[in-house]
Amino acid sequence: MQKEKIDIESLKKLQWKIMQNVAAGAIIPLMRIGDELGIFQKLAEFGPCTVQKLSKVTNIDVRYCTEWLHAMCAANYCSYNTTLTKFHLSPEQKAVFAEEDSPALMIGAYDVLSGNVHNIEKVKEAFQTGEGVPYSESHPCIFQGTARFFRPSYSSNLIQKWLPKLTGATDILENGGRFADIGCGFGLSTLMIAEAFPKAHITGFDIHEPSIVSAKKHAMDADLNDRISYYVSDAKSYSGEFDLLAFFDCLHDMGDPIGAANYAYEHLSNDGYIILIEPTAADHPADNLNTIGQMYYSFSTMGCVPTSKSQEVGLALGAQAGPKKLLNILEAAGFKNAKVVYKNATNMVIEAQK
Ligand SMILES: C[S@@+](CC[C@H](N)C(=O)[O-])C[C@H]1O[C@@H](n2cnc3c(N)ncnc32)[C@H](O)[C@@H]1O
C-alpha cells in the first residue's frame, strides 16, 4: 500500500499541540500532590519563601519540593524572584489554587482528572463490553472533585444570575416554596439555595450514599442541617411534592432521563417548574469541537456515559447532548414551554413548566 504524503507544516502544528497537551497532562499528579500535602496553602500563607522554608512548613523533602516548584513556575502556576530562590503565589494563583471558598477556584478539576486516570481499567473494559460502570465504582477523587469543580460556578452564578432568569423561582423560594435538588451530590447547590432563601423548604436526593453522607456533613458545618433534608434515593423513587425540582449537572448522567423527568413531573405542584443545569453544548457535535468540547467529551466518555449505561434504559446522553435533545426529553416527559433561559461558556440553564 502506498503511504500517504505527510504535510510537514501540519505535522509540526499537531506535534506542538500534543506537546502542550502532554505538558498540561504531566502536571496532573503534581497538582494532586500539591493539593493533598497543602503545598499551595502554605505557599499562599508563607510566600515569598525559600525552598527550605516551604519544605519545613509542609514537612516535605527539599529535593522533591524544589522540583515541584520548578514545574509549577514553568507552568506559570507559581511566581518567583529572578534568581529562583524565593517563591510565592500571586493573588490570582491563590484564588485558583489555594482559596477553597473562592469563586475562581479550579484545583478541583485535578481531582476529577486524577479520578479518571484511576478509572481507566473499568472504563476500558466497558468500551469492550458496552456495559456501564456505576458512579459508585468511580475513584473517590471523582466525588470530591465533582463538588469542588462545580462549586465556583454555582457560587458565582446560581443565586445572582441563574435564578433571576427562571420564571418565578425567586418568588417561590422567598415565599417558603418547596425545592428539591435531584442528584445533589455533596449538596453544595442545595446549601446555596438554603442560605439565600431562609423560608424555603429544601430537600436533596442522590442515589450515591457516600455523597449524601458528605452533603449532610456540609449542611452540619454550615449550621443548616435543620433547614435541609437529605435522602439516598434514585431519581425515580423519592417521595414528596415540590414547587421547584432541579437537576444540577446530572440529568445526562442518568440512565433514564425521560423517566426521571416524568417522575419529576408527577412530583411537582400544579404550577411547578423543573430546572436543568447542563454543560453548554451545541446540538451538532461538529459545533462542539473546541477546547470546552475536548474537556466535556473526555469527562463524558470516562464518567457520564459509563454511569448512564450502568442504569435502567442506559440512554447515555453524554455531557454534550445539546439543548435540542434536552428540551425534547422534557417535552416527552409531559412538560410545556421548555426553553434555555441562560447560557455561558460552560453551563446552560433550562426550565420547563408542568
Ligand atoms: C456529576 S454529579 C453532579 C452532582 C451535583 N448535582 C453537583 O452539581 O455537584 C452527578 C450526580 O448524579 C447522581 N446520580 C446519577 N444517577 C442518578 C440517579 N439515577 N438518581 C439519582 N442520582 C443520580 C450521582 O450520584 C452524582 O452525585
The ligand as an SDF file (V2000), in Angstrom:
LIG
                    3D

 27 29  0  0  0  0  0  0  0  0999 V2000
  -21.8770   14.9870   38.0100 C   0  0  0  0  0  0  0  0  0  0  0  0
  -22.5650   14.6210   39.5580 S   0  0  0  0  0  0  0  0  0  0  0  0
  -23.3510   16.1720   39.9920 C   0  0  0  0  0  0  0  0  0  0  0  0
  -23.5980   16.2870   41.4580 C   0  0  0  0  0  0  0  0  0  0  0  0
  -24.2190   17.6030   41.9170 C   0  0  0  0  0  0  0  0  0  0  0  0
  -25.5290   17.8050   41.3560 N   0  0  0  0  0  0  0  0  0  0  0  0
  -23.3240   18.7740   41.5970 C   0  0  0  0  0  0  0  0  0  0  0  0
  -23.6740   19.5700   40.7280 O   0  0  0  0  0  0  0  0  0  0  0  0
  -22.2420   18.9080   42.2070 O   0  0  0  0  0  0  0  0  0  0  0  0
  -23.9320   13.5910   39.1300 C   0  0  0  0  0  0  0  0  0  0  0  0
  -24.7180   13.1260   40.3240 C   0  0  0  0  0  0  0  0  0  0  0  0
  -25.8880   12.4320   39.8620 O   0  0  0  0  0  0  0  0  0  0  0  0
  -26.1320   11.3490   40.7270 C   0  0  0  0  0  0  0  0  0  0  0  0
  -26.9550   10.3610   40.0030 N   0  0  0  0  0  0  0  0  0  0  0  0
  -26.6380    9.6500   38.9180 C   0  0  0  0  0  0  0  0  0  0  0  0
  -27.6720    8.8720   38.5630 N   0  0  0  0  0  0  0  0  0  0  0  0
  -28.6710    9.1090   39.4340 C   0  0  0  0  0  0  0  0  0  0  0  0
  -29.9860    8.6100   39.5710 C   0  0  0  0  0  0  0  0  0  0  0  0
  -30.4920    7.7430   38.7050 N   0  0  0  0  0  0  0  0  0  0  0  0
  -30.7400    9.0650   40.6020 N   0  0  0  0  0  0  0  0  0  0  0  0
  -30.2430    9.9830   41.4830 C   0  0  0  0  0  0  0  0  0  0  0  0
  -28.9930   10.4790   41.3970 N   0  0  0  0  0  0  0  0  0  0  0  0
  -28.2110   10.0600   40.3830 C   0  0  0  0  0  0  0  0  0  0  0  0
  -24.7330   10.8360   41.0660 C   0  0  0  0  0  0  0  0  0  0  0  0
  -24.7370   10.0070   42.2100 O   0  0  0  0  0  0  0  0  0  0  0  0
  -23.9750   12.1540   41.2200 C   0  0  0  0  0  0  0  0  0  0  0  0
  -23.9880   12.6050   42.5490 O   0  0  0  0  0  0  0  0  0  0  0  0
  1  2  1  0
  2  3  1  0
  2 10  1  0
  3  4  1  0
  4  5  1  0
  5  6  1  0
  5  7  1  0
  7  8  2  0
  7  9  1  0
 10 11  1  0
 11 12  1  0
 11 26  1  0
 12 13  1  0
 13 14  1  0
 13 24  1  0
 14 15  1  0
 14 23  1  0
 15 16  2  0
 16 17  1  0
 17 18  1  0
 17 23  2  0
 18 19  1  0
 18 20  2  0
 20 21  1  0
 21 22  2  0
 22 23  1  0
 24 25  1  0
 24 26  1  0
 26 27  1  0
M  CHG  2   2   1   9  -1
M  END
$$$$
